[in-house]
Amino acid sequence: MISRRRFLEVGGATGFAVAGVAAASRPLVAVPEQSSHSPLPPSLAQLKSRKSEAVPITREERGARQEHARKLMGENGIDAIVLMEGTSLGYFTGIRWWGGERLFALLLPAKGAAFYVCPAFEEGRAREQIANSPDAERADVRTWQEDENPYHLLAQGLSERGMATGKLGIEETVRFFFADGIAKAAPQTTLTSATPVTAGCRMIKSTHEIALMCLAAQVTLSAYEAVYRALREGMTQAHVADLISAAYGQLGFPGEASVEVDEYTAYPHGSTTPQVIREGSIVMIDDGCTVEGYQSDITRTFVLGKVPEKSGNKMKRVFDIVHGAQSAALAAARPGVECGAVDAAARKVIADAGYGPDYKYFAHRLGHGLGMDGHEWPYLVRGNATKLAANMTTSNEPGIYIRGEFGIRLEDDMHITESGAELFTPQSLSLEDPFGKA
């Protein structure tokens, strides 16, 4: 699936092409090759790979996750869950699958052995990956030919396990036509959401997961700082995004970036309009990388050089308000506090400073869960009564967006501890010195 950042890159490239600039050749991969004719700027060249610090998730850890899932199935009256391609399948098995319209599924029951339904011609690829899953030695793989109905195999497996009339949880990203096929093949089975199980497991991170996410956040901030020190007047969004990709290449992990300049920073998720950085431009970079399947998501807003005299005081004041809102949310977040209350803590700072009410200038929720997906459970938004618990991880990203002028968002990744919350990375210091080493 194309990410929103990649969508904006593609859109921006299209805009450049229409304007007569050849931008369509930008690579799809996150780590571009550097030719001998295009040496890296010094701030990027001195970056060192941190790949050796990333310890992969083990088969034993995934086995423990499956046992936790079975426990949650019992608590929620669910007899089994169905997982298909996506991060939940990867979370529980380590399998990274793509298959389009063909059914490849894992049925994980609350009791008894799991089984897979797989296209026959894909069995080799499937078993290669299943070898690293918890049930590697005893995997039950049921294959179907192209002219056969795969849903009958899944229904047969349910019947064999005494669940033909049971409750089957469907993972939230499974497409409708797959769920519909299951419903038709197993009409006596009740389909329900698997989210209480999948999110119930994934919302609470292990010590190992926290370490991977902390590393991802540190890598992202290192990439930002290196690119910030390499910025020059006249650079385009595409140029800056390529520098960020190159920085990630030096650091050893794939990543991407959305880059917005001047009045387009007032669009929270950016614009496809081609933009150029000038002296005094306000720049917003929203970006993340992947470390052993775990994501970072960090935003920094800063100015190239000095803030303009005409709008500088307003920009600095807005930065300080947003910074205060992020600090207020950090102080409010702790186990037992409702997600909505953390959003309220940040929103109150912004509204009390004159940038209210409600979503008028702070146009989005405070944050989202973070893990193997860039956006996952839980969500820090008004009305969400879900209570925070130790080792949940979310973004903390308040912003103020003034259309036609500028926007400022500060985003760091937040870890709920036993007694409060912490950010994986230091907060930005100022528009002119975001990394504190000017």
Phi, psi and omega per residue, in radians:
M1 nan 2.344 -3.139
I2 -1.281 2.321 -3.119
S3 -1.398 2.870 3.118
R4 -1.139 -0.555 3.115
R5 -1.173 -0.799 3.134
R6 -1.140 -0.621 3.089
F7 -1.022 -0.776 -3.132
L8 -1.179 -0.626 3.076
E9 -1.079 -0.814 -3.139
V10 -1.086 -0.767 3.129
G11 -1.096 -0.733 3.129
G12 -1.129 -0.681 3.113
A13 -1.100 -0.696 3.114
T14 -1.076 -0.743 3.122
G15 -1.065 -0.714 3.120
F16 -1.145 -0.682 -3.128
A17 -1.116 -0.711 3.119
V18 -1.088 -0.619 -3.128
A19 -1.366 -0.042 3.078
G20 1.698 0.154 3.124
V21 -1.820 2.307 -3.075
A22 -1.353 1.667 3.132
A23 -2.038 -0.002 -3.040
A24 -1.270 -0.177 -3.092
S25 -1.560 0.118 3.128
R26 -1.042 2.351 -3.053
P27 -1.255 2.673 3.061
L28 -1.424 -0.425 -3.120
V29 -1.297 2.723 -3.035
A30 -1.457 -0.352 -3.074
V31 -2.073 1.718 -3.091
P32 -1.316 2.675 3.035
E33 -1.358 2.509 3.118
Q34 -1.838 2.121 3.133
S35 -1.406 2.806 -3.140
S36 -1.153 -0.303 3.141
H37 -1.524 -0.127 -3.126
S38 -2.241 1.279 -3.118
P39 -1.107 2.601 3.118
L40 -1.210 2.554 3.003
P41 -1.019 2.644 -3.089
P42 -0.931 -0.682 -3.099
S43 -1.152 -0.476 3.078
L44 -1.491 -0.679 -3.083
A45 -1.071 -0.507 -3.084
Q46 -1.483 -0.079 3.090
L47 -1.182 2.458 -3.130
K48 -1.990 2.536 3.137
S49 -1.120 2.427 3.065
R50 -2.012 0.294 -3.053
K51 -1.048 -0.593 -3.110
S52 -1.157 -0.282 3.136
E53 -1.423 -0.211 -3.065
A54 -1.585 1.875 -3.120
V55 -1.621 2.125 -3.089
P56 -1.108 2.674 3.002
I57 -1.187 2.431 -3.053
T58 -1.665 2.879 3.065
R59 -1.055 -0.681 -3.129
E60 -1.111 -0.686 3.096
E61 -1.102 -0.715 3.130
R62 -1.186 -0.594 3.073
G63 -1.100 -0.714 3.100
A64 -1.136 -0.616 3.093
R65 -1.112 -0.726 3.128
Q66 -1.130 -0.661 3.108
E67 -1.164 -0.661 3.072
H68 -1.112 -0.712 3.108
A69 -1.061 -0.738 3.124
R70 -1.089 -0.674 3.106
K71 -1.095 -0.766 3.136
L72 -1.199 -0.550 3.050
M73 -1.063 -0.787 3.129
G74 -1.071 -0.706 -3.122
E75 -1.209 -0.441 -3.071
N76 -1.879 0.166 3.089
G77 1.149 0.571 3.131
I78 -1.900 2.286 -3.078
D79 -1.468 -0.498 -3.132
A80 -2.879 2.824 3.021
I81 -2.202 2.648 3.088
V82 -1.935 2.217 3.099
L83 -2.056 2.383 3.061
M84 -2.204 -2.938 -3.034
E85 -0.937 2.439 -3.116
G86 2.440 -3.121 -3.008
T87 -1.258 -0.481 3.098
S88 -1.179 -0.694 3.047
L89 -1.043 -0.769 3.108
G90 -1.117 -0.675 -3.122
Y91 -1.060 -0.765 -3.056
F92 -1.555 -0.342 -3.044
T93 -2.265 -0.387 -3.008
G94 1.478 0.019 -3.114
I95 -1.437 2.263 3.043
R96 -1.928 1.889 -2.960
W97 -2.111 2.514 2.889
W98 -2.361 2.460 -3.078
G99 -2.773 0.047 3.083
G100 1.108 -2.208 -3.029
E101 -1.547 -0.050 -3.123
R102 -1.523 2.374 -3.097
L103 -1.296 2.042 2.869
F104 -2.203 2.085 -3.014
A105 -2.501 2.624 2.951
L106 -1.914 2.213 2.979
L107 -1.806 2.004 -3.134
L108 -1.888 1.909 -3.097
P109 -1.515 2.795 3.065
A110 -1.169 -0.555 3.100
K111 -2.372 2.475 3.115
G112 1.645 -3.109 -3.024
A113 -1.444 2.519 3.047
A114 -1.335 2.854 2.995
F115 -2.578 2.771 3.141
Y116 -1.963 2.555 2.950
V117 -2.014 2.173 -2.923
C118 -2.469 2.441 2.991
P119 -0.998 2.375 -3.062
A120 -1.006 -0.707 -3.086
F121 -1.272 -0.198 3.119
E122 -1.742 0.078 -3.025
E123 -1.044 -0.693 -3.138
G124 -1.074 -0.817 3.117
R125 -1.103 -0.690 -3.137
A126 -1.125 -0.857 -3.092
R127 -1.151 -0.547 3.087
E128 -1.032 -0.706 3.139
Q129 -1.464 -0.605 3.110
I130 -1.082 -0.417 3.113
A131 -1.015 -0.383 3.130
N132 -1.783 0.114 -3.114
S133 -1.631 2.915 -3.105
P134 -1.036 -0.541 -3.093
D135 -1.765 0.546 -3.002
A136 -0.946 -0.810 -3.034
E137 -1.318 -0.375 -3.042
R138 -2.170 0.418 -3.046
A139 -1.059 2.269 3.078
D140 -1.731 1.798 -3.094
V141 -1.946 2.051 -3.106
R142 -1.873 2.064 -3.005
T143 -1.808 2.683 3.116
W144 -2.347 2.516 3.103
Q145 -1.491 2.883 -3.018
E146 -1.041 -0.482 -3.118
D147 -1.702 0.214 -3.126
E148 -1.876 2.818 3.135
N149 -1.627 1.917 -3.070
P150 -1.211 -0.403 -3.095
Y151 -1.193 -0.461 3.082
H152 -1.134 -0.612 3.101
L153 -1.139 -0.698 3.131
L154 -1.176 -0.751 3.118
A155 -1.110 -0.667 3.112
Q156 -1.094 -0.738 3.120
G157 -1.109 -0.679 3.086
L158 -1.086 -0.763 -3.126
S159 -1.114 -0.745 -3.136
E160 -1.062 -0.540 -3.114
R161 -1.656 0.193 3.090
G162 1.249 0.480 -3.085
M163 -2.066 0.358 -3.118
A164 -1.062 -0.500 3.122
T165 -1.978 0.353 -3.099
G166 -1.538 -2.939 -3.129
K167 -1.930 2.131 -3.056
L168 -1.953 2.120 3.131
G169 -1.496 2.266 3.120
I170 -1.813 2.175 3.138
E171 -1.070 2.503 -2.887
E172 -1.122 -0.364 -3.123
T173 -1.658 -0.012 3.113
V174 -1.126 2.281 -3.100
R175 -1.241 2.679 -3.036
F176 -0.973 -0.749 -3.018
F177 -1.167 -0.458 3.040
F178 -1.241 -0.842 3.121
A179 -1.053 -0.679 3.128
D180 -1.132 -0.693 3.099
G181 -1.106 -0.687 3.098
I182 -1.144 -0.777 -3.118
A183 -1.053 -0.697 -3.118
K184 -1.261 -0.602 -3.131
A185 -1.380 -0.428 -3.113
A186 -2.260 1.180 -2.993
P187 -1.112 -0.379 3.140
Q188 -1.540 -0.112 3.127
T189 -1.494 2.381 3.088
T190 -1.586 2.108 3.108
L191 -1.567 2.407 -3.141
T192 -2.525 3.054 3.139
S193 -1.349 2.372 3.057
A194 -1.544 0.009 -3.047
T195 -1.005 -0.684 3.088
P196 -0.991 -0.462 3.128
V197 -1.546 -0.936 -3.060
T198 -1.177 -0.878 3.099
A199 -1.197 -0.592 3.097
G200 -1.023 -0.632 3.059
C201 -1.357 -0.845 -2.932
R202 -1.342 -0.413 -3.119
M203 -1.137 -0.567 -3.109
I204 -1.722 2.012 -3.046
K205 -1.579 2.573 3.045
S206 -1.395 2.943 3.077
T207 -1.012 -0.674 3.129
H208 -1.135 -0.783 3.124
E209 -1.088 -0.741 3.120
I210 -1.034 -0.725 -3.138
A211 -1.112 -0.709 3.125
L212 -1.159 -0.706 -3.138
M213 -1.209 -0.658 3.086
C214 -1.103 -0.736 3.095
L215 -1.093 -0.759 3.129
A216 -1.038 -0.746 3.133
A217 -1.143 -0.738 3.123
Q218 -1.117 -0.700 3.102
V219 -1.088 -0.773 3.134
T220 -1.066 -0.795 -3.127
L221 -1.133 -0.631 3.077
S222 -1.112 -0.711 3.104
A223 -1.111 -0.766 3.113
Y224 -1.002 -0.856 -3.059
E225 -1.108 -0.727 3.128
A226 -1.075 -0.733 -3.138
V227 -1.229 -0.711 3.102
Y228 -0.957 -0.722 -3.108
R229 -1.349 -0.205 3.108
A230 -1.745 -0.081 -3.088
L231 -1.158 2.469 3.108
R232 -2.433 2.649 3.092
E233 -1.011 2.455 3.132
G234 1.668 -0.174 3.106
M235 -1.209 2.526 3.085
T236 -1.678 2.944 3.032
Q237 -0.941 -0.804 -3.096
A238 -1.070 -0.697 3.133
H239 -1.107 -0.779 -3.140
V240 -1.144 -0.738 3.124
A241 -1.078 -0.663 3.101
D242 -1.179 -0.640 3.065
L243 -1.091 -0.709 3.124
I244 -1.123 -0.762 3.082
S245 -1.044 -0.711 3.122
A246 -1.150 -0.675 3.098
A247 -1.076 -0.755 3.086
Y248 -1.102 -0.643 3.084
G249 -1.033 -0.713 3.089
Q250 -1.144 -0.635 -3.070
L251 -1.456 -0.257 2.993
G252 1.745 0.204 -3.085
F253 -2.407 2.620 3.077
P254 -1.354 2.472 3.098
G255 -2.724 3.047 -3.112
E256 -2.605 3.017 -3.063
A257 -2.630 2.533 2.876
S258 -1.906 2.245 -3.088
V259 -2.143 2.162 3.120
E260 -2.202 2.577 -2.986
V261 -2.285 2.426 3.025
D262 0.942 -2.224 -3.018
E263 -1.101 -0.331 -3.126
Y264 -1.368 -0.171 2.997
T265 -1.202 -0.220 3.088
A266 -1.410 -0.055 3.018
Y267 -1.690 1.887 -3.010
P268 -0.911 -0.643 3.114
H269 -1.956 0.373 2.936
G270 1.539 3.084 -3.106
S271 -2.318 2.650 3.064
T272 -1.509 -0.004 3.141
T273 -1.186 2.266 3.086
P274 -1.029 2.404 -3.052
Q275 -2.387 2.604 -3.133
V276 -2.239 2.408 3.138
I277 -1.477 2.308 3.065
R278 -2.092 2.913 3.020
E279 -1.022 2.232 -3.102
G280 1.526 -0.035 3.100
S281 -1.154 2.467 2.968
I282 -1.578 2.328 -3.014
V283 -2.217 2.349 3.068
M284 -2.074 2.177 3.084
I285 -2.027 2.147 3.122
D286 -2.126 2.137 -2.831
D287 -2.816 2.792 3.031
G288 -2.730 2.901 3.061
C289 -2.294 3.063 -3.108
T290 -2.145 2.195 3.105
V291 -2.142 1.899 -3.109
E292 0.869 0.721 3.075
G293 1.569 -0.075 -3.086
Y294 -1.886 2.489 -2.925
Q295 -1.798 2.699 2.853
S296 -2.041 2.810 3.101
D297 -2.700 1.791 -3.021
I298 -2.294 2.438 3.062
T299 -2.132 2.351 3.002
R300 -2.216 2.374 3.082
T301 -2.109 2.241 -3.066
F302 -2.676 3.065 3.138
V303 -2.026 2.452 3.022
L304 -1.363 1.941 -3.098
G305 1.456 -2.292 -3.112
K306 -1.790 2.599 3.102
V307 -1.149 2.531 -3.123
P308 -1.091 2.494 -3.127
E309 -1.050 -0.686 -3.036
K310 -1.110 -0.737 -3.041
S311 -2.048 0.091 -2.994
G312 -1.074 -0.779 -3.109
N313 -1.091 -0.705 3.126
K314 -1.148 -0.771 3.131
M315 -1.047 -0.792 -3.109
K316 -1.128 -0.692 3.133
R317 -1.127 -0.759 3.130
V318 -1.114 -0.721 3.087
F319 -0.988 -0.830 -3.105
D320 -1.091 -0.655 3.119
I321 -1.130 -0.815 -3.134
V322 -1.116 -0.722 3.103
H323 -1.044 -0.757 3.106
G324 -1.122 -0.644 3.107
A325 -1.156 -0.715 3.105
Q326 -1.111 -0.712 3.116
S327 -1.148 -0.668 3.125
A328 -1.133 -0.715 3.104
A329 -1.128 -0.727 3.120
L330 -1.060 -0.727 -3.139
A331 -1.210 -0.541 -3.097
A332 -1.409 -0.441 -3.023
A333 -1.373 2.163 3.094
R334 -2.911 2.845 -3.136
P335 -0.993 2.409 3.117
G336 1.625 -0.246 3.129
V337 -1.482 2.396 3.110
E338 -1.194 2.517 3.137
C339 -0.957 -0.734 -3.120
G340 -1.078 -0.522 -3.122
A341 -1.226 -0.506 3.118
V342 -1.256 -0.722 3.021
D343 -1.013 -0.768 -3.097
A344 -1.096 -0.641 -3.124
A345 -1.103 -0.752 3.115
A346 -1.240 -0.729 -3.071
R347 -1.138 -0.590 3.134
K348 -1.119 -0.719 3.119
V349 -1.042 -0.772 -3.100
I350 -1.210 -0.772 3.137
A351 -1.160 -0.718 3.139
D352 -1.118 -0.423 3.123
A353 -1.507 0.048 3.071
G354 1.762 0.087 -3.124
Y355 -1.920 0.833 3.059
G356 -2.133 -2.926 -0.025
P357 -1.517 2.935 2.997
D358 0.848 -2.060 -3.000
Y359 -1.730 0.264 -3.032
K360 -1.054 -0.808 3.120
Y361 -2.007 -0.643 3.021
F362 -1.576 1.560 -2.790
A363 -1.506 -0.047 -3.070
H364 -2.411 3.038 3.082
R365 -1.117 2.909 -3.131
L366 -1.240 -0.655 -3.053
G367 -2.985 3.071 -3.108
H368 -2.422 2.712 3.030
G369 -1.079 2.772 -3.047
L370 -2.529 2.461 3.115
G371 -3.099 -2.041 3.060
M372 -1.307 -0.395 2.982
D373 -1.858 2.587 3.080
G374 -1.161 -0.509 3.043
H375 -2.248 2.054 3.084
E376 -2.646 -3.088 -3.128
W377 -1.202 2.566 -0.039
P378 -1.625 2.993 -3.125
Y379 -2.012 2.289 3.129
L380 -1.556 1.536 -3.023
V381 -2.529 2.614 3.111
R382 -0.931 2.364 3.097
G383 1.579 -0.199 3.133
N384 -1.463 1.904 -3.088
A385 -1.513 0.025 3.078
T386 -0.982 2.306 -3.127
K387 -1.606 2.360 3.097
L388 -1.112 2.610 3.099
A389 -2.392 2.742 3.135
A390 -0.974 2.389 3.099
N391 1.314 0.299 2.809
M392 -1.349 2.665 3.119
T393 -2.314 2.310 -3.135
T394 -2.474 2.919 2.910
S395 -1.422 2.759 3.025
N396 -2.306 1.722 -2.903
E397 -2.437 1.182 3.046
P398 -1.221 2.737 3.110
G399 -2.728 2.767 2.994
I400 -2.228 2.230 -3.049
Y401 -2.184 2.042 -3.101
I402 -1.969 1.760 -3.050
R403 -1.006 2.386 -3.133
G404 1.494 -0.143 -3.139
E405 -2.136 -1.352 -3.098
F406 -2.931 2.929 3.014
G407 -2.347 2.644 3.073
I408 -2.314 2.146 3.013
R409 -2.244 2.420 3.034
L410 -2.125 2.118 -3.082
E411 -2.280 2.203 2.980
D412 -2.293 2.835 -3.114
D413 -1.645 2.313 -2.938
M414 -2.014 2.350 -3.140
H415 -1.977 2.137 3.081
I416 -1.391 2.128 -3.133
T417 -1.695 -3.078 3.134
E418 -1.132 -0.490 -3.038
S419 -2.156 -0.034 -3.108
G420 -3.093 -2.282 3.121
A421 -2.672 2.731 3.087
E422 -2.475 2.681 3.025
L423 -1.649 2.536 3.097
F424 -1.270 -0.344 -3.078
T425 -2.334 2.658 3.108
P426 -1.128 2.554 3.070
Q427 -1.137 2.627 3.048
S428 -1.102 2.512 -3.049
L429 -1.590 -0.741 -3.095
S430 -2.881 2.958 3.092
L431 -1.143 -0.616 -3.052
E432 -1.619 -0.266 -3.114
D433 -2.503 1.159 -2.997
P434 -1.163 -0.378 -3.079
F435 -1.941 0.028 3.019
G436 1.256 0.362 -3.112
K437 -2.343 0.598 -3.089
A438 -1.160 nan nan
